[in-house]
């Protein structure tokens, strides 16, 4: 949703990795590093 895109854009600007349980929401953002925190 809109908040996911906002989170993704902030993460991209700051070169952060997004921790999430739903990688599908962030998979459409090119260049974004995302990890499933539930599988760690």
Gaussian input, Z-matrix of N, CA and C with variables (Angstrom, degrees):
# hf/3-21g

backbone

0 1
 N
 C     1     B1
 C     2     B2     1     A1
 N     3     B3     2     A2     1     D1
 C     4     B4     3     A3     2     D2
 C     5     B5     4     A4     3     D3
 N     6     B6     5     A5     4     D4
 C     7     B7     6     A6     5     D5
 C     8     B8     7     A7     6     D6
 N     9     B9     8     A8     7     D7
 C    10    B10     9     A9     8     D8
 C    11    B11    10    A10     9     D9
 N    12    B12    11    A11    10    D10
 C    13    B13    12    A12    11    D11
 C    14    B14    13    A13    12    D12
 N    15    B15    14    A14    13    D13
 C    16    B16    15    A15    14    D14
 C    17    B17    16    A16    15    D15
 N    18    B18    17    A17    16    D16
 C    19    B19    18    A18    17    D17
 C    20    B20    19    A19    18    D18
 N    21    B21    20    A20    19    D19
 C    22    B22    21    A21    20    D20
 C    23    B23    22    A22    21    D21
 N    24    B24    23    A23    22    D22
 C    25    B25    24    A24    23    D23
 C    26    B26    25    A25    24    D24
 N    27    B27    26    A26    25    D25
 C    28    B28    27    A27    26    D26
 C    29    B29    28    A28    27    D27
 N    30    B30    29    A29    28    D28
 C    31    B31    30    A30    29    D29
 C    32    B32    31    A31    30    D30
 N    33    B33    32    A32    31    D31
 C    34    B34    33    A33    32    D32
 C    35    B35    34    A34    33    D33
 N    36    B36    35    A35    34    D34
 C    37    B37    36    A36    35    D35
 C    38    B38    37    A37    36    D36
 N    39    B39    38    A38    37    D37
 C    40    B40    39    A39    38    D38
 C    41    B41    40    A40    39    D39
 N    42    B42    41    A41    40    D40
 C    43    B43    42    A42    41    D41
 C    44    B44    43    A43    42    D42
 N    45    B45    44    A44    43    D43
 C    46    B46    45    A45    44    D44
 C    47    B47    46    A46    45    D45
 N    48    B48    47    A47    46    D46
 C    49    B49    48    A48    47    D47
 C    50    B50    49    A49    48    D48
 N    51    B51    50    A50    49    D49
 C    52    B52    51    A51    50    D50
 C    53    B53    52    A52    51    D51
 N    54    B54    53    A53    52    D52
 C    55    B55    54    A54    53    D53
 C    56    B56    55    A55    54    D54
 N    57    B57    56    A56    55    D55
 C    58    B58    57    A57    56    D56
 C    59    B59    58    A58    57    D57
 N    60    B60    59    A59    58    D58
 C    61    B61    60    A60    59    D59
 C    62    B62    61    A61    60    D60
 N    63    B63    62    A62    61    D61
 C    64    B64    63    A63    62    D62
 C    65    B65    64    A64    63    D63
 N    66    B66    65    A65    64    D64
 C    67    B67    66    A66    65    D65
 C    68    B68    67    A67    66    D66
 N    69    B69    68    A68    67    D67
 C    70    B70    69    A69    68    D68
 C    71    B71    70    A70    69    D69
 N    72    B72    71    A71    70    D70
 C    73    B73    72    A72    71    D71
 C    74    B74    73    A73    72    D72
 N    75    B75    74    A74    73    D73
 C    76    B76    75    A75    74    D74
 C    77    B77    76    A76    75    D75
 N    78    B78    77    A77    76    D76
 C    79    B79    78    A78    77    D77
 C    80    B80    79    A79    78    D78
 N    81    B81    80    A80    79    D79
 C    82    B82    81    A81    80    D80
 C    83    B83    82    A82    81    D81
 N    84    B84    83    A83    82    D82
 C    85    B85    84    A84    83    D83
 C    86    B86    85    A85    84    D84
 N    87    B87    86    A86    85    D85
 C    88    B88    87    A87    86    D86
 C    89    B89    88    A88    87    D87
 N    90    B90    89    A89    88    D88
 C    91    B91    90    A90    89    D89
 C    92    B92    91    A91    90    D90
 N    93    B93    92    A92    91    D91
 C    94    B94    93    A93    92    D92
 C    95    B95    94    A94    93    D93
 N    96    B96    95    A95    94    D94
 C    97    B97    96    A96    95    D95
 C    98    B98    97    A97    96    D96
 N    99    B99    98    A98    97    D97
 C   100   B100    99    A99    98    D98
 C   101   B101   100   A100    99    D99
 N   102   B102   101   A101   100   D100
 C   103   B103   102   A102   101   D101
 C   104   B104   103   A103   102   D102
 N   105   B105   104   A104   103   D103
 C   106   B106   105   A105   104   D104
 C   107   B107   106   A106   105   D105
 N   108   B108   107   A107   106   D106
 C   109   B109   108   A108   107   D107
 C   110   B110   109   A109   108   D108
 N   111   B111   110   A110   109   D109
 C   112   B112   111   A111   110   D110
 C   113   B113   112   A112   111   D111
 N   114   B114   113   A113   112   D112
 C   115   B115   114   A114   113   D113
 C   116   B116   115   A115   114   D114
 N   117   B117   116   A116   115   D115
 C   118   B118   117   A117   116   D116
 C   119   B119   118   A118   117   D117

   B1=1.4214
   B2=1.5189
   B3=1.2876
   B4=1.4621
   B5=1.5261
   B6=1.3248
   B7=1.4679
   B8=1.5288
   B9=1.3312
   B10=1.4654
   B11=1.5213
   B12=1.3210
   B13=1.4642
   B14=1.5231
   B15=1.3058
   B16=1.4674
   B17=1.5320
   B18=1.3196
   B19=1.4656
   B20=1.5226
   B21=1.3302
   B22=1.4656
   B23=1.5216
   B24=1.3282
   B25=1.4668
   B26=1.5241
   B27=1.3196
   B28=1.4656
   B29=1.5286
   B30=1.3213
   B31=1.4664
   B32=1.5228
   B33=1.3230
   B34=1.4629
   B35=1.5263
   B36=1.3145
   B37=1.4674
   B38=1.5278
   B39=1.3274
   B40=1.4642
   B41=1.5285
   B42=1.3347
   B43=1.4703
   B44=1.5302
   B45=1.3394
   B46=1.4609
   B47=1.5204
   B48=1.3168
   B49=1.4576
   B50=1.5188
   B51=1.3207
   B52=1.4590
   B53=1.5245
   B54=1.3239
   B55=1.4581
   B56=1.5200
   B57=1.3268
   B58=1.4514
   B59=1.5138
   B60=1.3115
   B61=1.4624
   B62=1.5174
   B63=1.3333
   B64=1.4572
   B65=1.5286
   B66=1.3136
   B67=1.4655
   B68=1.5213
   B69=1.3222
   B70=1.4693
   B71=1.5250
   B72=1.3219
   B73=1.4672
   B74=1.5245
   B75=1.3227
   B76=1.4537
   B77=1.5234
   B78=1.3243
   B79=1.4673
   B80=1.5284
   B81=1.3126
   B82=1.4726
   B83=1.5253
   B84=1.3197
   B85=1.4646
   B86=1.5286
   B87=1.3357
   B88=1.4693
   B89=1.5280
   B90=1.3207
   B91=1.4531
   B92=1.5162
   B93=1.3235
   B94=1.4623
   B95=1.5250
   B96=1.3211
   B97=1.4641
   B98=1.5249
   B99=1.3271
   B100=1.4625
   B101=1.5204
   B102=1.3218
   B103=1.4591
   B104=1.5170
   B105=1.3267
   B106=1.4613
   B107=1.5245
   B108=1.3111
   B109=1.4629
   B110=1.5184
   B111=1.3244
   B112=1.4601
   B113=1.5278
   B114=1.3346
   B115=1.4656
   B116=1.5201
   B117=1.3075
   B118=1.4739
   B119=1.5070
   A1=111.67
   A2=115.19
   A3=122.31
   A4=111.90
   A5=116.98
   A6=119.61
   A7=111.21
   A8=117.36
   A9=120.14
   A10=110.48
   A11=117.00
   A12=120.37
   A13=111.35
   A14=116.80
   A15=120.47
   A16=110.34
   A17=116.23
   A18=121.06
   A19=110.08
   A20=116.72
   A21=121.48
   A22=111.40
   A23=117.24
   A24=119.63
   A25=111.28
   A26=117.18
   A27=120.53
   A28=109.98
   A29=116.76
   A30=120.96
   A31=111.08
   A32=117.83
   A33=121.24
   A34=111.71
   A35=116.87
   A36=121.43
   A37=111.03
   A38=116.52
   A39=120.96
   A40=113.11
   A41=116.59
   A42=122.21
   A43=111.58
   A44=115.81
   A45=122.33
   A46=110.38
   A47=116.04
   A48=123.00
   A49=107.59
   A50=116.91
   A51=122.07
   A52=108.56
   A53=116.55
   A54=121.99
   A55=107.90
   A56=116.56
   A57=121.27
   A58=110.47
   A59=117.17
   A60=121.33
   A61=110.74
   A62=117.19
   A63=120.78
   A64=109.89
   A65=116.72
   A66=121.32
   A67=112.57
   A68=117.63
   A69=121.31
   A70=110.84
   A71=117.19
   A72=120.76
   A73=112.22
   A74=117.48
   A75=121.25
   A76=113.25
   A77=118.15
   A78=122.38
   A79=112.31
   A80=117.80
   A81=120.54
   A82=113.55
   A83=117.56
   A84=121.45
   A85=108.74
   A86=117.40
   A87=120.30
   A88=112.26
   A89=115.75
   A90=120.75
   A91=115.28
   A92=117.56
   A93=120.72
   A94=110.43
   A95=116.38
   A96=121.28
   A97=107.97
   A98=116.08
   A99=120.72
   A100=109.25
   A101=115.76
   A102=122.25
   A103=109.46
   A104=115.04
   A105=121.44
   A106=107.77
   A107=117.40
   A108=121.73
   A109=111.75
   A110=118.33
   A111=121.69
   A112=111.94
   A113=117.62
   A114=121.24
   A115=112.79
   A116=117.79
   A117=120.81
   A118=111.48
   D1=-168.20
   D2=-178.40
   D3=-61.96
   D4=-41.42
   D5=-179.93
   D6=-67.32
   D7=-34.78
   D8=177.18
   D9=-62.73
   D10=-41.53
   D11=178.45
   D12=-67.09
   D13=-35.59
   D14=176.96
   D15=-65.27
   D16=-45.35
   D17=177.46
   D18=-60.96
   D19=-44.68
   D20=-179.30
   D21=-62.01
   D22=-42.44
   D23=-178.29
   D24=-66.34
   D25=-39.36
   D26=177.30
   D27=-65.01
   D28=-42.56
   D29=179.47
   D30=-62.95
   D31=-40.76
   D32=179.31
   D33=-64.07
   D34=-44.69
   D35=-178.35
   D36=-61.81
   D37=-37.56
   D38=-176.08
   D39=-98.77
   D40=4.45
   D41=-179.79
   D42=58.39
   D43=41.66
   D44=178.70
   D45=-92.39
   D46=161.92
   D47=169.50
   D48=-102.58
   D49=130.37
   D50=178.67
   D51=-86.23
   D52=129.32
   D53=174.03
   D54=-101.18
   D55=125.54
   D56=-174.41
   D57=-150.60
   D58=160.56
   D59=171.32
   D60=-94.98
   D61=-7.85
   D62=-176.69
   D63=-126.41
   D64=85.90
   D65=-178.67
   D66=-65.95
   D67=-25.06
   D68=-178.12
   D69=-58.89
   D70=-39.14
   D71=-178.62
   D72=-63.54
   D73=-29.74
   D74=-175.80
   D75=-102.51
   D76=-9.23
   D77=-177.08
   D78=-64.30
   D79=-24.33
   D80=-177.73
   D81=-81.55
   D82=-2.08
   D83=-178.89
   D84=-97.51
   D85=108.54
   D86=-178.31
   D87=-63.45
   D88=135.99
   D89=175.69
   D90=83.74
   D91=-3.63
   D92=-177.71
   D93=-83.79
   D94=130.82
   D95=173.40
   D96=-89.18
   D97=123.93
   D98=179.94
   D99=-138.84
   D100=141.61
   D101=179.00
   D102=-131.27
   D103=146.00
   D104=176.01
   D105=-85.52
   D106=106.92
   D107=-176.34
   D108=-67.91
   D109=-22.35
   D110=-178.41
   D111=-74.38
   D112=-19.84
   D113=-178.27
   D114=-98.12
   D115=0.83
   D116=-177.57
   D117=-74.45

